[in-house]
Every structure is written in C-alpha cells, then in structure tokens.
Amino acid sequence: MRLRTPLALLGAAVLVLVGPPLLTTGSGAETGTQIPGLRFMVPNTPGGGYDITARTAAKNAEDAGLTHNIEVFNLPGAGGTVGLSRLVSEHGNGKLAMSMGLGVVGAVRSNDAPKTLGDTTPIARLTEEQDVVVVAKDSPYKTIDDLIGAWKENPGKLPVGGGSSPGGPDHLAPMLMARAAGIPPKQVNYIPFDGGGELLASILGNKVAFGVSGVGEYLDQIKSGELRLLAVTGPKRVAGLDAPTLTEAGYDVNFTNWRGIVAPPGLTDGERDKLVRLVEELHGSDEWRKSMKQNGWDDAFLTGDKFGAFLDAEDKRVVSVLKELGL
C-alpha cells in the first residue's frame, strides 16, 4: 500500500475546502434567500390544506437549496385566527411566516377576531384550487344529483362538513351549491372543522352526509377509493379525476379557493424583501412546479403590495357573499 505524501494530503484538503461551494451553485446563499431559523406556522390541524401547502413549500425550498432547516409547526384554533393572533404578536420577527388562505379571511369575520390580515405583512399568494364535493365510499349517493335530490328533501337532516369556519371556502362553496339547487342557505346544516384533516374522519365515518374541501387535501383518498368524488366547484374538470363541474351538472356555481403566505407586522424592508425573494425563487423552481401538478394546484402567484390589495378585496368579497346569501 502506498503512503500518502504531505503534498497529496494537502491536495486532498484543498479539494474538501473548495468542493462544497462548487456543488452549491445557485444555492440560497447566492440568491439571497437563506433565512436561518425560519419557522412556518400552520393555523390549523395536520393534514389540512394550509398544512399540506406549508410542508410542501418548506420541503421544496430545502430541496432546491434556497434555505435550510425550515421548522413547520401547527397552531390550530378558531378557523386560523388563533394562529393569526400569534403571528401579529410577533412584531418585527423576520424569521416567522404563516400559511393561510380564504378560510382565514372568512374566519376573521365570523369570529369577529381582534386581529385581521390587515395587521400582517403580505408576502405572496401561491396557489388556487377547486373544492371537491365528496362522500364516503359506502355512501348511498352515487352522483351529485343523488346527493342534491336528497338534500333538497330535508336540508337540515343532511349535515355538510367543511374544513373552514363560516365565511371560509368550505362554507361558502356548499352555500352557493344550496342556493343554485333552490335550497335556502339558512336551512343548510353546516358543520365546521379546523381543517380538512379533522373533516376527513367524519366523512369516512359517515358523521356528515358529505364534505367539501380542497382537491389537494383529498387527492390520495379519492384515487384510493376511500372517498367518492361527486363534483368539483371550479370552471373546469380536474385532470385525472372523473367528476363533472357543478356547472356541467346543472348547478350554477363557479368557485375556487386560494392559499398564500403572510408574515408578522413591523418587518424591515430588507426582511420583507428576503421573504418575498425566497418565495419568488421557490415559485420558479422545478420542485414547486412538480408539487403543484401532483396536488392539482393552479398557479396564482402574486407578491407584496399587490397581494395586500388582493387581501383587502377578498375581505370585501366575503362580506358581500355572506350578505347576498342572507348569512
């Protein structure tokens, strides 16, 4: 066996020192997206839409080398407003962000929450997705017409579950369905759950007649046959799923949900810009594009002040729809 000379050992040491930078070209250090100690709050239970979005975004960002060791944690309660209150209390914390969406907009209104999304720093809207109308695999309802026929006969005796508080997407979608079917929305027996994860058990256990939630939350259960998909709420069918839109089925409903990211108030321009830059780089990554396709999410990317203006408009829309529905 040949012994290594001091020169050879020196050469090996140099390779060790220079190797890692050569392997991390395009990393977060170079793109200015590294945020050591970044934490991502999910304001509902594990398995829901905010949770799936946050964990997917964190993993994709790490896999793309944009930043490392993102901690994702859940702080559920009151449709997301418990998490929102915590976020707002973290004034000036540039290492905290929260996954959120239309459900939090509605929950702020329905819970008369003291803190609103207007108190946060808007970072980005990420995705848009359709809601799905699902039942358990052993449900007597085989089609959307079967379900709505029974629902019209006795609206109060057919509870519908959703993963959001009143005013959120999983509440508004069935209310719009009811109106389109000629059912007074006030007669609907809506049961809110703190996210799609909690709702799933009640659908599978037939504790609700049907459930409404985001397509990405129940894609696996639909494909495995645990859930029967009756319809989707958006303008077009979802690729790979055999179910009509509500409009196709004769019910005038066109409804989609969205999800995004906000941060605490009081950030410096540099802290806010770094979070926005991280999300912009994530949005452009192959990892994120692949995840969007796998989860049935549509791209709805919007950042900073434009996202802030969108949040203001959504708050007004929720109030308008609730009034229109008599709720």
C-alpha atoms as a printed R data frame, in Angstrom:
    type eleno elety resid chain resno       x      y       z
1   ATOM     1    CA   MET     A     1   0.000  0.000   0.000
2   ATOM     2    CA   ARG     A     2   1.405  3.398  -0.960
3   ATOM     3    CA   LEU     A     3   1.566  6.017   1.807
4   ATOM     4    CA   ARG     A     4   0.226  9.478   1.023
5   ATOM     5    CA   THR     A     5   2.823 12.213   0.817
6   ATOM     6    CA   PRO     A     6   2.311 15.543   2.614
7   ATOM     7    CA   LEU     A     7   1.691 17.162  -0.787
8   ATOM     8    CA   ALA     A     8  -1.043 14.659  -1.591
9   ATOM     9    CA   LEU     A     9  -2.666 15.235   1.783
10  ATOM    10    CA   LEU     A    10  -2.570 18.991   1.182
11  ATOM    11    CA   GLY     A    11  -4.222 18.486  -2.198
12  ATOM    12    CA   ALA     A    12  -6.997 16.409  -0.623
13  ATOM    13    CA   ALA     A    13  -7.581 19.110   1.997
14  ATOM    14    CA   VAL     A    14  -7.880 21.748  -0.712
15  ATOM    15    CA   LEU     A    15 -10.451 19.622  -2.543
16  ATOM    16    CA   VAL     A    16 -12.503 19.280   0.628
17  ATOM    17    CA   LEU     A    17 -12.410 23.035   1.142
18  ATOM    18    CA   VAL     A    18 -13.329 24.023  -2.392
19  ATOM    19    CA   GLY     A    19 -15.698 21.132  -3.147
20  ATOM    20    CA   PRO     A    20 -18.865 22.276  -1.341
21  ATOM    21    CA   PRO     A    21 -19.093 25.746  -2.963
22  ATOM    22    CA   LEU     A    22 -18.750 24.141  -6.373
23  ATOM    23    CA   LEU     A    23 -21.635 21.831  -5.512
24  ATOM    24    CA   THR     A    24 -23.936 24.594  -4.235
25  ATOM    25    CA   THR     A    25 -24.057 26.899  -7.229
26  ATOM    26    CA   GLY     A    26 -27.484 28.547  -7.282
27  ATOM    27    CA   SER     A    27 -27.920 27.973  -3.536
28  ATOM    28    CA   GLY     A    28 -29.772 30.220  -1.132
29  ATOM    29    CA   ALA     A    29 -26.520 31.915  -0.189
30  ATOM    30    CA   GLU     A    30 -26.090 33.166  -3.753
31  ATOM    31    CA   THR     A    31 -29.733 34.059  -4.379
32  ATOM    32    CA   GLY     A    32 -30.080 35.847  -1.020
33  ATOM    33    CA   THR     A    33 -32.793 33.506   0.229
34  ATOM    34    CA   GLN     A    34 -31.093 31.877   3.200
35  ATOM    35    CA   ILE     A    35 -33.068 32.671   6.367
36  ATOM    36    CA   PRO     A    36 -31.508 30.709   9.259
37  ATOM    37    CA   GLY     A    37 -34.090 29.693  11.860
38  ATOM    38    CA   LEU     A    38 -37.102 30.287   9.601
39  ATOM    39    CA   ARG     A    39 -40.354 28.950  11.103
40  ATOM    40    CA   PHE     A    40 -43.553 28.331   9.149
41  ATOM    41    CA   MET     A    41 -46.788 28.392  11.142
42  ATOM    42    CA   VAL     A    42 -49.845 26.395  10.077
43  ATOM    43    CA   PRO     A    43 -53.014 27.835  11.685
44  ATOM    44    CA   ASN     A    44 -54.999 24.586  11.509
45  ATOM    45    CA   THR     A    45 -54.553 20.883  12.183
46  ATOM    46    CA   PRO     A    46 -52.159 18.491  10.393
47  ATOM    47    CA   GLY     A    47 -53.442 17.157   7.080
48  ATOM    48    CA   GLY     A    48 -55.392 20.260   6.070
49  ATOM    49    CA   GLY     A    49 -54.763 22.496   3.090
50  ATOM    50    CA   TYR     A    50 -52.625 25.043   4.913
51  ATOM    51    CA   ASP     A    51 -50.579 22.211   6.402
52  ATOM    52    CA   ILE     A    52 -50.004 20.456   3.076
53  ATOM    53    CA   THR     A    53 -49.099 23.756   1.404
54  ATOM    54    CA   ALA     A    54 -46.659 24.769   4.142
55  ATOM    55    CA   ARG     A    55 -44.896 21.406   4.360
56  ATOM    56    CA   THR     A    56 -44.692 21.114   0.583
57  ATOM    57    CA   ALA     A    57 -43.273 24.641   0.246
58  ATOM    58    CA   ALA     A    58 -40.731 24.040   3.027
59  ATOM    59    CA   LYS     A    59 -39.523 20.753   1.547
60  ATOM    60    CA   ASN     A    60 -39.337 22.162  -1.978
61  ATOM    61    CA   ALA     A    61 -37.374 25.210  -0.783
62  ATOM    62    CA   GLU     A    62 -34.903 22.966   1.011
63  ATOM    63    CA   ASP     A    63 -34.615 20.522  -1.905
64  ATOM    64    CA   ALA     A    64 -33.945 23.459  -4.236
65  ATOM    65    CA   GLY     A    65 -31.184 24.684  -1.905
66  ATOM    66    CA   LEU     A    66 -32.905 28.012  -1.254
67  ATOM    67    CA   THR     A    67 -32.744 27.746   2.528
68  ATOM    68    CA   HIS     A    68 -32.371 25.009   5.116
69  ATOM    69    CA   ASN     A    69 -33.994 23.524   8.211
70  ATOM    70    CA   ILE     A    70 -37.366 25.261   8.000
71  ATOM    71    CA   GLU     A    71 -39.469 24.353  11.020
72  ATOM    72    CA   VAL     A    72 -43.164 23.807  10.237
73  ATOM    73    CA   PHE     A    73 -45.491 23.817  13.244
74  ATOM    74    CA   ASN     A    74 -49.260 23.766  13.803
75  ATOM    75    CA   LEU     A    75 -51.200 26.225  15.954
76  ATOM    76    CA   PRO     A    76 -54.871 25.489  15.234
77  ATOM    77    CA   GLY     A    77 -57.965 27.172  16.584
78  ATOM    78    CA   ALA     A    78 -60.931 29.347  15.612
79  ATOM    79    CA   GLY     A    79 -60.541 28.815  11.881
80  ATOM    80    CA   GLY     A    80 -56.978 30.112  11.826
81  ATOM    81    CA   THR     A    81 -57.466 33.239  13.928
82  ATOM    82    CA   VAL     A    82 -55.555 31.801  16.915
83  ATOM    83    CA   GLY     A    83 -52.521 31.475  14.663
84  ATOM    84    CA   LEU     A    84 -53.177 34.889  13.164
85  ATOM    85    CA   SER     A    85 -53.196 36.483  16.623
86  ATOM    86    CA   ARG     A    86 -49.888 34.789  17.449
87  ATOM    87    CA   LEU     A    87 -48.380 35.984  14.177
88  ATOM    88    CA   VAL     A    88 -49.406 39.592  14.765
89  ATOM    89    CA   SER     A    89 -47.956 39.453  18.288
90  ATOM    90    CA   GLU     A    90 -44.530 38.548  16.821
91  ATOM    91    CA   HIS     A    91 -43.936 42.149  15.728
92  ATOM    92    CA   GLY     A    92 -40.683 42.535  13.776
93  ATOM    93    CA   ASN     A    93 -39.917 38.781  13.614
94  ATOM    94    CA   GLY     A    94 -38.448 38.267  10.135
95  ATOM    95    CA   LYS     A    95 -37.963 34.549  10.772
96  ATOM    96    CA   LEU     A    96 -41.663 33.669  11.007
97  ATOM    97    CA   ALA     A    97 -44.289 33.207   8.290
98  ATOM    98    CA   MET     A    98 -47.804 31.761   8.231
99  ATOM    99    CA   SER     A    99 -49.611 29.639   5.672
100 ATOM   100    CA   MET     A   100 -53.126 30.941   5.090
101 ATOM   101    CA   GLY     A   101 -55.902 31.432   2.567
102 ATOM   102    CA   LEU     A   102 -59.515 32.413   2.016
103 ATOM   103    CA   GLY     A   103 -60.513 30.437   5.121
104 ATOM   104    CA   VAL     A   104 -58.659 32.845   7.403
105 ATOM   105    CA   VAL     A   105 -60.304 35.822   5.662
106 ATOM   106    CA   GLY     A   106 -63.712 34.324   6.468
107 ATOM   107    CA   ALA     A   107 -62.768 33.251   9.995
108 ATOM   108    CA   VAL     A   108 -61.706 36.788  10.902
109 ATOM   109    CA   ARG     A   109 -65.225 37.935  10.006
110 ATOM   110    CA   SER     A   110 -67.191 35.040  11.510
111 ATOM   111    CA   ASN     A   111 -65.215 35.096  14.779
112 ATOM   112    CA   ASP     A   112 -65.106 38.901  14.988
113 ATOM   113    CA   ALA     A   113 -61.367 38.477  15.535
114 ATOM   114    CA   PRO     A   114 -59.481 41.399  17.120
115 ATOM   115    CA   LYS     A   115 -56.552 40.912  14.729
116 ATOM   116    CA   THR     A   116 -57.008 40.910  10.951
117 ATOM   117    CA   LEU     A   117 -54.899 40.194   7.903
118 ATOM   118    CA   GLY     A   118 -54.541 43.938   7.559
119 ATOM   119    CA   ASP     A   119 -52.270 43.735  10.617
120 ATOM   120    CA   THR     A   120 -49.820 41.385   8.842
121 ATOM   121    CA   THR     A   121 -47.100 41.797   6.235
122 ATOM   122    CA   PRO     A   122 -48.351 40.256   2.946
123 ATOM   123    CA   ILE     A   123 -45.720 38.057   1.297
124 ATOM   124    CA   ALA     A   124 -47.330 36.084  -1.540
125 ATOM   125    CA   ARG     A   125 -50.366 34.312  -2.897
126 ATOM   126    CA   LEU     A   126 -49.177 30.929  -4.126
127 ATOM   127    CA   THR     A   127 -51.936 28.715  -5.457
128 ATOM   128    CA   GLU     A   128 -55.532 28.450  -6.448
129 ATOM   129    CA   GLU     A   129 -57.518 25.235  -6.349
130 ATOM   130    CA   GLN     A   130 -61.010 23.928  -6.721
131 ATOM   131    CA   ASP     A   131 -63.055 22.478  -3.904
132 ATOM   132    CA   VAL     A   132 -64.353 18.937  -4.213
133 ATOM   133    CA   VAL     A   133 -67.699 17.503  -3.120
134 ATOM   134    CA   VAL     A   134 -67.025 14.064  -1.637
135 ATOM   135    CA   VAL     A   135 -68.779 11.269   0.227
136 ATOM   136    CA   ALA     A   136 -67.552  8.051   1.855
137 ATOM   137    CA   LYS     A   137 -67.119  5.052  -0.437
138 ATOM   138    CA   ASP     A   138 -70.167  3.325   1.109
139 ATOM   139    CA   SER     A   139 -72.416  6.388   0.831
140 ATOM   140    CA   PRO     A   140 -75.809  5.878  -0.837
141 ATOM   141    CA   TYR     A   141 -75.133  8.929  -3.019
142 ATOM   142    CA   LYS     A   142 -73.561  7.839  -6.290
143 ATOM   143    CA   THR     A   143 -73.874 11.104  -8.221
144 ATOM   144    CA   ILE     A   144 -74.164 14.803  -7.426
145 ATOM   145    CA   ASP     A   145 -77.829 14.665  -8.500
146 ATOM   146    CA   ASP     A   146 -78.474 11.840  -5.987
147 ATOM   147    CA   LEU     A   147 -76.978 13.949  -3.233
148 ATOM   148    CA   ILE     A   148 -78.724 17.197  -4.080
149 ATOM   149    CA   GLY     A   149 -82.075 15.411  -4.566
150 ATOM   150    CA   ALA     A   150 -81.875 14.057  -1.013
151 ATOM   151    CA   TRP     A   151 -80.540 17.385   0.295
152 ATOM   152    CA   LYS     A   152 -83.498 19.289  -1.154
153 ATOM   153    CA   GLU     A   153 -85.971 16.948   0.529
154 ATOM   154    CA   ASN     A   154 -84.616 17.693   4.003
155 ATOM   155    CA   PRO     A   155 -81.694 20.135   4.128
156 ATOM   156    CA   GLY     A   156 -81.357 20.096   7.912
157 ATOM   157    CA   LYS     A   157 -81.007 16.322   8.153
158 ATOM   158    CA   LEU     A   158 -78.095 16.118   5.726
159 ATOM   159    CA   PRO     A   159 -75.146 17.710   7.507
160 ATOM   160    CA   VAL     A   160 -72.335 19.001   5.313
161 ATOM   161    CA   GLY     A   161 -68.837 19.252   6.714
162 ATOM   162    CA   GLY     A   162 -66.156 21.707   5.696
163 ATOM   163    CA   GLY     A   163 -62.613 22.436   6.802
164 ATOM   164    CA   SER     A   164 -63.188 26.139   7.423
165 ATOM   165    CA   SER     A   165 -65.210 28.467   9.628
166 ATOM   166    CA   PRO     A   166 -68.319 30.213   8.307
167 ATOM   167    CA   GLY     A   167 -67.191 32.657   5.650
168 ATOM   168    CA   GLY     A   168 -64.337 30.385   4.559
169 ATOM   169    CA   PRO     A   169 -64.160 28.478   1.255
170 ATOM   170    CA   ASP     A   170 -65.503 25.157   2.509
171 ATOM   171    CA   HIS     A   171 -68.503 27.014   3.931
172 ATOM   172    CA   LEU     A   172 -69.164 29.348   1.006
173 ATOM   173    CA   ALA     A   173 -68.975 26.571  -1.618
174 ATOM   174    CA   PRO     A   174 -71.853 24.435  -0.219
175 ATOM   175    CA   MET     A   175 -73.888 27.560   0.491
176 ATOM   176    CA   LEU     A   176 -73.557 28.567  -3.149
177 ATOM   177    CA   MET     A   177 -74.445 24.974  -4.112
178 ATOM   178    CA   ALA     A   178 -77.552 25.149  -1.960
179 ATOM   179    CA   ARG     A   179 -78.684 28.407  -3.496
180 ATOM   180    CA   ALA     A   180 -78.136 27.033  -7.007
181 ATOM   181    CA   ALA     A   181 -80.221 23.966  -6.092
182 ATOM   182    CA   GLY     A   182 -83.066 26.051  -4.683
183 ATOM   183    CA   ILE     A   183 -82.260 25.361  -1.023
184 ATOM   184    CA   PRO     A   184 -82.322 28.413   1.277
185 ATOM   185    CA   PRO     A   185 -78.757 28.717   2.608
186 ATOM   186    CA   LYS     A   186 -80.067 29.373   6.137
187 ATOM   187    CA   GLN     A   187 -81.525 25.849   6.162
188 ATOM   188    CA   VAL     A   188 -78.147 24.212   5.481
189 ATOM   189    CA   ASN     A   189 -76.731 22.249   8.418
190 ATOM   190    CA   TYR     A   190 -73.064 23.191   8.052
191 ATOM   191    CA   ILE     A   191 -70.555 21.675  10.489
192 ATOM   192    CA   PRO     A   192 -67.146 23.413  10.543
193 ATOM   193    CA   PHE     A   193 -63.900 21.555  11.220
194 ATOM   194    CA   ASP     A   194 -60.474 23.015  11.888
195 ATOM   195    CA   GLY     A   195 -59.025 21.915   8.556
196 ATOM   196    CA   GLY     A   196 -59.521 19.093   6.078
197 ATOM   197    CA   GLY     A   197 -57.594 16.644   8.257
198 ATOM   198    CA   GLU     A   198 -60.236 16.758  11.001
199 ATOM   199    CA   LEU     A   199 -63.050 16.704   8.464
200 ATOM   200    CA   LEU     A   200 -61.799 13.527   6.761
201 ATOM   201    CA   ALA     A   201 -62.512 11.268   9.745
202 ATOM   202    CA   SER     A   202 -66.104 12.499   9.911
203 ATOM   203    CA   ILE     A   203 -66.676 11.896   6.194
204 ATOM   204    CA   LEU     A   204 -65.231  8.375   6.355
205 ATOM   205    CA   GLY     A   205 -67.257  7.658   9.498
206 ATOM   206    CA   ASN     A   206 -70.474  8.948   7.880
207 ATOM   207    CA   LYS     A   207 -70.888 11.563  10.609
208 ATOM   208    CA   VAL     A   208 -71.604 14.077   7.850
209 ATOM   209    CA   ALA     A   209 -73.572 13.303   4.702
210 ATOM   210    CA   PHE     A   210 -70.905 14.904   2.508
211 ATOM   211    CA   GLY     A   211 -67.831 17.036   2.752
212 ATOM   212    CA   VAL     A   212 -66.384 19.973   0.853
213 ATOM   213    CA   SER     A   213 -62.653 20.647   0.843
214 ATOM   214    CA   GLY     A   214 -59.701 21.417  -1.428
215 ATOM   215    CA   VAL     A   215 -58.815 18.933  -4.146
216 ATOM   216    CA   GLY     A   216 -55.199 18.655  -2.975
217 ATOM   217    CA   GLU     A   217 -56.266 17.631   0.522
218 ATOM   218    CA   TYR     A   218 -58.194 14.539  -0.588
219 ATOM   219    CA   LEU     A   219 -56.486 13.559  -3.804
220 ATOM   220    CA   ASP     A   220 -54.945 10.410  -2.306
221 ATOM   221    CA   GLN     A   221 -58.207  9.264  -0.717
222 ATOM   222    CA   ILE     A   222 -60.137  9.863  -3.941
223 ATOM   223    CA   LYS     A   223 -57.611  7.919  -6.003
224 ATOM   224    CA   SER     A   224 -57.506  5.042  -3.480
225 ATOM   225    CA   GLY     A   225 -61.308  4.778  -3.472
226 ATOM   226    CA   GLU     A   226 -61.800  5.737   0.194
227 ATOM   227    CA   LEU     A   227 -63.755  8.781  -0.924
228 ATOM   228    CA   ARG     A   228 -66.202  9.036  -3.805
229 ATOM   229    CA   LEU     A   229 -65.861 12.273  -5.748
230 ATOM   230    CA   LEU     A   230 -69.209 13.663  -6.919
231 ATOM   231    CA   ALA     A   231 -68.264 17.061  -8.376
232 ATOM   232    CA   VAL     A   232 -65.732 19.884  -8.430
233 ATOM   233    CA   THR     A   233 -66.633 23.516  -7.825
234 ATOM   234    CA   GLY     A   234 -64.456 25.326 -10.379
235 ATOM   235    CA   PRO     A   235 -64.798 26.245 -14.053
236 ATOM   236    CA   LYS     A   236 -63.228 23.069 -15.473
237 ATOM   237    CA   ARG     A   237 -62.757 19.408 -14.654
238 ATOM   238    CA   VAL     A   238 -59.654 18.412 -12.704
239 ATOM   239    CA   ALA     A   239 -57.224 16.427 -14.837
240 ATOM   240    CA   GLY     A   240 -57.070 12.782 -13.825
241 ATOM   241    CA   LEU     A   241 -60.326 12.844 -11.844
242 ATOM   242    CA   ASP     A   242 -63.634 11.504 -13.152
243 ATOM   243    CA   ALA     A   243 -66.168 14.044 -11.931
244 ATOM   244    CA   PRO     A   244 -68.168 16.858 -13.510
245 ATOM   245    CA   THR     A   245 -68.074 20.505 -12.553
246 ATOM   246    CA   LEU     A   246 -71.168 21.704 -10.717
247 ATOM   247    CA   THR     A   247 -71.961 23.871 -13.742
248 ATOM   248    CA   GLU     A   248 -71.833 20.805 -16.010
249 ATOM   249    CA   ALA     A   249 -74.238 19.042 -13.653
250 ATOM   250    CA   GLY     A   250 -76.704 21.913 -13.970
251 ATOM   251    CA   TYR     A   251 -75.893 23.947 -10.853
252 ATOM   252    CA   ASP     A   252 -74.696 27.497 -11.463
253 ATOM   253    CA   VAL     A   253 -71.628 27.505  -9.216
254 ATOM   254    CA   ASN     A   254 -68.080 28.526 -10.114
255 ATOM   255    CA   PHE     A   255 -65.916 28.719  -7.016
256 ATOM   256    CA   THR     A   256 -62.201 28.359  -6.261
257 ATOM   257    CA   ASN     A   257 -60.021 28.699  -3.171
258 ATOM   258    CA   TRP     A   258 -56.514 30.156  -2.856
259 ATOM   259    CA   ARG     A   259 -53.589 29.943  -0.416
260 ATOM   260    CA   GLY     A   260 -50.712 32.223   0.428
261 ATOM   261    CA   ILE     A   261 -48.183 33.407   2.988
262 ATOM   262    CA   VAL     A   262 -48.160 36.335   5.401
263 ATOM   263    CA   ALA     A   263 -45.582 37.446   7.975
264 ATOM   264    CA   PRO     A   264 -45.686 39.485  11.194
265 ATOM   265    CA   PRO     A   265 -46.055 43.267  11.130
266 ATOM   266    CA   GLY     A   266 -43.111 45.573  11.674
267 ATOM   267    CA   LEU     A   267 -40.589 43.905   9.392
268 ATOM   268    CA   THR     A   268 -37.802 45.981   7.887
269 ATOM   269    CA   ASP     A   269 -37.840 46.388   4.111
270 ATOM   270    CA   GLY     A   270 -34.865 44.027   3.951
271 ATOM   271    CA   GLU     A   271 -36.603 41.306   5.969
272 ATOM   272    CA   ARG     A   272 -39.768 41.546   3.915
273 ATOM   273    CA   ASP     A   273 -37.844 41.557   0.625
274 ATOM   274    CA   LYS     A   274 -35.879 38.475   1.678
275 ATOM   275    CA   LEU     A   275 -39.062 36.513   2.399
276 ATOM   276    CA   VAL     A   276 -40.556 37.654  -0.922
277 ATOM   277    CA   ARG     A   277 -37.350 36.694  -2.743
278 ATOM   278    CA   LEU     A   278 -37.391 33.238  -1.131
279 ATOM   279    CA   VAL     A   279 -40.954 32.653  -2.316
280 ATOM   280    CA   GLU     A   280 -40.163 34.009  -5.799
281 ATOM   281    CA   GLU     A   281 -37.246 31.579  -6.126
282 ATOM   282    CA   LEU     A   282 -39.451 28.758  -4.825
283 ATOM   283    CA   HIS     A   283 -42.132 29.634  -7.374
284 ATOM   284    CA   GLY     A   284 -39.593 29.353 -10.191
285 ATOM   285    CA   SER     A   285 -38.179 26.004  -9.046
286 ATOM   286    CA   ASP     A   286 -38.747 22.640 -10.721
287 ATOM   287    CA   GLU     A   287 -39.571 21.182  -7.328
288 ATOM   288    CA   TRP     A   288 -42.507 23.543  -6.791
289 ATOM   289    CA   ARG     A   289 -43.843 23.115 -10.322
290 ATOM   290    CA   LYS     A   290 -43.863 19.348  -9.831
291 ATOM   291    CA   SER     A   291 -45.654 19.640  -6.487
292 ATOM   292    CA   MET     A   292 -48.297 21.927  -7.955
293 ATOM   293    CA   LYS     A   293 -49.078 19.372 -10.637
294 ATOM   294    CA   GLN     A   294 -49.177 16.490  -8.152
295 ATOM   295    CA   ASN     A   295 -51.582 18.331  -5.848
296 ATOM   296    CA   GLY     A   296 -53.895 19.685  -8.528
297 ATOM   297    CA   TRP     A   297 -52.988 23.283  -7.676
298 ATOM   298    CA   ASP     A   298 -53.185 26.114 -10.212
299 ATOM   299    CA   ASP     A   299 -50.601 28.885 -10.247
300 ATOM   300    CA   ALA     A   300 -51.894 32.126  -8.714
301 ATOM   301    CA   PHE     A   301 -48.627 33.845  -7.872
302 ATOM   302    CA   LEU     A   302 -48.839 37.397  -6.561
303 ATOM   303    CA   THR     A   303 -46.440 39.141  -4.184
304 ATOM   304    CA   GLY     A   304 -46.041 42.058  -1.802
305 ATOM   305    CA   ASP     A   305 -48.302 45.101  -2.120
306 ATOM   306    CA   LYS     A   306 -50.360 43.545  -4.925
307 ATOM   307    CA   PHE     A   307 -51.112 40.596  -2.655
308 ATOM   308    CA   GLY     A   308 -52.015 43.059   0.107
309 ATOM   309    CA   ALA     A   309 -54.528 44.775  -2.196
310 ATOM   310    CA   PHE     A   310 -55.938 41.348  -3.111
311 ATOM   311    CA   LEU     A   311 -56.437 40.539   0.602
312 ATOM   312    CA   ASP     A   312 -58.410 43.747   1.071
313 ATOM   313    CA   ALA     A   313 -60.597 42.889  -1.930
314 ATOM   314    CA   GLU     A   314 -61.188 39.329  -0.659
315 ATOM   315    CA   ASP     A   315 -62.373 40.628   2.713
316 ATOM   316    CA   LYS     A   316 -64.935 42.800   0.952
317 ATOM   317    CA   ARG     A   317 -65.958 39.850  -1.261
318 ATOM   318    CA   VAL     A   318 -66.578 37.562   1.715
319 ATOM   319    CA   VAL     A   319 -68.782 40.183   3.379
320 ATOM   320    CA   SER     A   320 -70.675 40.716   0.117
321 ATOM   321    CA   VAL     A   321 -71.277 36.990  -0.498
322 ATOM   322    CA   LEU     A   322 -72.428 36.363   3.069
323 ATOM   323    CA   LYS     A   323 -74.906 39.249   2.781
324 ATOM   324    CA   GLU     A   324 -76.053 38.021  -0.601
325 ATOM   325    CA   LEU     A   325 -76.696 34.569   0.861
326 ATOM   326    CA   GLY     A   326 -78.572 36.062   3.795
327 ATOM   327    CA   LEU     A   327 -75.975 34.799   6.253
